[in-house]
Amino acid sequence: MTTALTLSGSIRQGSYNRLLQAHMGRKLEAAGVAVNAIDLSDFDMPIFNEDLEPDQVPEAAVRLAELWRSHDIVFIASPEYNGGVPPLVVNTITWLSRQKPSVFRHAVFGIGGVSSGKYGTIWSLSHLRDSLSKVGALVVPTLLGIGPADEALDANGDFVEPAIIRKVDQMVHELTHFRRG
């Protein structure tokens, strides 16, 4: 069975990106994928510093790397901070990029984000796509930049705009049909 790991680059309670993570998890499960939703607050890692290598690599980075390597799909729901990728996501990717073998060369990756702004994290997602691609990740073409959040979601955390619903369905299709060579 195909497996997916989902995570949110926001660990605050009530985060729109946690809602996106949960929504994508439900959609992937409906497509027959076994989903493992994780919380990055369970993987405490200091700000990356090469001086910590090789003797002080956080155990959380090693555990998280094993999770990424063991799934066929990785979906990252990420907010946008000042037009860029949030520090939690940058730090996570940086620590994971140092783990051997690479955690980016097995899974197919999907990225999306929800924000209160009308551009819906699209600037951040383009940076995130670039970073992931540079470390060897295969990122599906569809980007889920969703905003403004208060107009995009209903009380259950489901999307109401037909265009967003189509993009979510397209991403699920891509994630379940793209394969690494």
Secondary structure, DSSP 8 states (H G I E B T S, - for coil): --EEEEEES--STT-HHHHHHHHHHHHHHHTT-EEEE--GGGS------GGGTTTT--HHHHHHHHHHHT-SEEEEE---BTTB--HHHHHHHHHHHTSSS-SSSSSEEEEEEE-SSTTTTHHHHHHHHHHHHHTT-EEEEEEEEE--HHHHB-TTS-B--HHHHHHHHHHHHHHHH----
